[in-house]
Amino acid sequence: MFDNPSDPDYNPIKAAGFKFFHYDPSGPAAIVFKIMFLLSTLMGIVQMSRTRTWYLTPFLVGGALSTAGYVARYICSTQTPDWTLGPYLIQSLFLLVAPALFAASIYMELKRIIIVAQGEQLSPIPFRWLTKLFVGGDILSFLLQGGGGGLVAQKDQDKIKMGQNLIVGGLFVQLTFFAAFTLTAVLFQVRVRRHPTSVSQLRDLVPWRKHIYALYFMSILIFIRSVFRVIEYLQGYTGYLLVHEIYLYVFDSILMLFVCITMNVVHPSELDGLAFGGLVSRRGGLRYEVVQPINACWHTGR
């Protein structure tokens, strides 16, 4: 039924001998992560809307893609063993590219940490290029992975192979820029420690360190996940990692869920409030309060 091009159920991938899954996808696991990503994303939307932290939009789009990916994965679990192309591609592509969107907002958060610490002159990379450089690399990574994900849906084996290579290339770009980004953040913190600014020493009033440690945590999780994905794709579609579902949940799903929860709990609206003033999210969105910009607090002696 799948190998006749005139058949309405013709599937080019199955006709080429490609098997969607080497296991029966877990329905309960997909439901759990669908709910968790949905709750985190909805909370993030409320936090962003109330605090006007619009640069978190890519992050929340990534959360929405993750949610949709696990919805599609649940659908796949109900179709075993006659999986259809649509849900398979959605779960495969959305779960692959979502972390690139998480990364885009994380890159923009570092700029705000530097502004709050008043350490623009201590940035290892010229401050005006900081966000542009890393977000540009993230866009390249996203396009490579997304383009590769589209090619693996082709019936031509050469295009499928090209798609795999593009995905691996996109993941390597992501790893490279994330490593450079983390190094930039570490060097900035080292420079502030050696040459502290007047504001950076106000630990209670300006908790910028809390945010940079959260940034490290999220960056490390995304880096580990990207390493896992590189190894997964290098092994190929019959490799050990792809034929055992547990590794997807251990090295991707759980790690990315912790990234989303961390962004809810240590919300960067506090940075915007300290830098520019405004409403900030506290205690994971359970409490909100108006914060004056640090310069105003400094001059009034607060």
N, C-alpha and C positions, 0 to 999 in steps of 0.2 A: 504493500500500500504506500510505503514511503519512497519507493524508488522509481515511481512512474511519474514523469514530469507533467503528464496530462491529468493526473489525479488531483482533486482539490485539496487533499491532505498531504500532497507532496512536500517533503521536508529535505532541502538540499544538504543539510548537515548530516542527517541520518543516512541519506543516499550515499554520502561520501565515506560512510563507515564510522562516523563520529558518534560516540555515546555520551549523552548528556551527563549522566551520573554513573559512578561505579559503586553506588550504594543507594539505599532507600533514604531520601532526605527526611530528617526528623521534623514532624509536624509540631510537636510540643516545643522543641527548641526554637523553631521559627516564631511561634506564637509569643513566647516569653520575650524574645528580643524585639519583636514587632511592638509589643506593648511598652517595653522599657524605652526604646528609641522614640516612640510616639510621645510618651509622657515628658521625656527630657526636652524634646523639640517644642512641644506646646508650652512648657514652662519657659523655654528660651525665647519664644515669640512674645510672651507676656512681658518678660524682663526687657527685651529689646524695645518693645513698643512703649513701655512706661518710662524707660531711661533714655530713649532716643539714641541708642548705640547702633546706628544703622550699618556700621561696618561689620557687624556680626551676621549680616544677611547671608553671605556665602556659607558660614558655619551652619546656619539653620536650614539652608537648602540642602547641605550635606546630611543633616539629620533627617530631613524629609525623604531624601533619596534612600537613606539606610532603612527607614521605616517601610517605604515602598518595596525595597529589595527583600525584606523579610516577609512581607505580604506575598510577594511573588514566589518566594521560596516555600512558603506554606502551601500555595497553590500547587507547586511542583510535588509536594509531599502527598497531595491528594490524587495525583495523576499516575503514580508509580504503577507499572513500569512504562506506561505510554505517555511520557512527558511531551509537552508541546513546546514549540520554539519560543513563543512570546514570553511566558513566565520565566523560562530559563534565561533568556537574554536579559530580561529586566533585572533579575536577581544577580546575575553575573556582572553586568555592566554597572549597575547602581552601587553595589557593594564595593566594586573596584575603584570607582572614581570619587566616592564620597569623602575619603580622607584628604584628597587634594583641596576640597572646599573647606574642610576644617582648617587646613594649613593656611589658607589665604587669610582668614581672620586672625589666626595666631600670629602671623607675620605682622599684621597691622597693630596688634596689641603691644609688641615690643616698642614701637615708636612712641606709644603713649606712656609706657613705663619710663622711657628716657626723658620725656617731657616732664613728667611728674617729679623725677629725681633731679631735674634741671641739669642734665648731663649731656646736652647735645654736643658739646665740644669734646666729650669723652667717647663718643661713638666710634668704633673701629672703622666703620664705613661712613663716608660723608652723609650727614643726616638727611639731606634732601633726596638722596638716592636710596635710602635704606628700604623703604616700603616698595618702591618701584622695582628694585632689583629682585627681591625675593618673590613678590607677587607675580612679576614677569616670568620667573622660572616656574612658579606654580601653574600659571596658565599654560606654559609649554608642556609641563607634565600632564596636565588635565587633557589637553588636546591629543597628545600622543596616546594616552591610555584610552580615551574615548574613541579615537579613530581606530585603534587596534581592536577594541571591543566590537566595533561595527564590522570590521573585516573578518573576524572569526565566524560571522554568520553567513559568509559566502560559501558557495558550493565548491569553488575552486581551491584545491589543496594549497596552491602557491599563495593565494590570498590569505588563507587561514594561517599559514606559516608567517606571512608578512605581518598579520595582525598580532600574532604572538610576539614577534620581534619588536613591534611598536609598543606593546604593553610593557615588555621588559625594559625597553629604552626609556619609556615614560617613568617607570618606577626607579630606574637608575638616576634620572634627572631629579626626581623627588628626593631620593636619598642624598644626592650631592648637595642640593640646595638646603635641605634640612640640616645636614652636618655643618654646612657653612653658617647657617642661621644660628644653630646652637652655639657654635664657636664664637660668633659675634656677640651673642648675649652673655656668654661667660667672660669674654674679654672686657665687655662693658662693665660688668659687675666687679671684675678685678681692678679696673681703672678707677672706679668709684671708691673702692676700698682704699686704694693707694692715694687718691686725690679726692677726698670726699667734698661734695658740695654742701652748702649750708643747709639745704633742705634734705639731702639724703641721710643726714644724721638724725633726723627727727623720726625715730622708729615708731613711736606711738601715733604721731600725727600723720605721718606719710608712710604707710605700710607697703611701699613699692616692692620690697623684698618678697613679701607674700605672693605677689603676682608674678614675679620672675621665677620663683620656685614652682608655682603652678604651671607656668609656661614651660619650664624644663620638664616637668612630669608629663605634660601632654606631648611635647616634642619627642621624648624618649619612647612613649607608647606608639606614636605614629611611625617612628623610625624602625622599631622592632617589627611592627606590622608590615612595613614596606619591605624589610629584609625577608620576612616570611613569604610575601607575595613574589618577590624576585626568585627565590629558591623554588617556589611552587611552579612558576611558569618555566623556569629553566629545566625542571624535571620533565615537563611535558604533561599532556593530558592523561597519561597512564602512570605518572610518577606517584611516589608513595604518599606525598602530601595531599594530592588531589583525589586519591582513591579512599582516603580516610576522612570522614566529615568532621571528626572531633577537632582536628587541627585548625579548621576554619574558625570554629567557635573559640578555641583557646587563644590563637594568635591573631585573630582579626576581630571577631564580634565582641568579646569581652573587653579587649583593649580599647576599641573605639567607643564602647559604651562608657568606659571610665573617662575617656576624653570629654564626652558630652556632659557627664555628670560633674566633672571638675569645672567645666565652664559655667555650669549652673551655680555651683557652690561658691567658687572664687570668681565672681562675675566682674568683668573689666569695667563696668559702669562706675566703679569706685575710682578708677583711674581718670575717667572723663570728668567725674565730679571734682576730683582734686585739681585737675588741670584747668577746667573751664567752668566748673560749677554746675549744679543741677541735681536731679533725682538719681539716687543710686540704689542698687539692689543689695540687700543684706540677707544672710542666712538662707541662701539658695532661693531667694525670691519670696521668702515668708515675711520679710519686712522691708519697707522702703523709707528713705529719708533724704531730705535735701541737704546737700553739702556745698559749702562755699569753696571757691578755688583757693589753692594753697597760698597764693600771693596775697589774697585778701586776709586770710587767717594770720599770715606772717606779719603783715603791717598792723593788724589790730592787736597783736600779741596773744592771740588765741592758740 
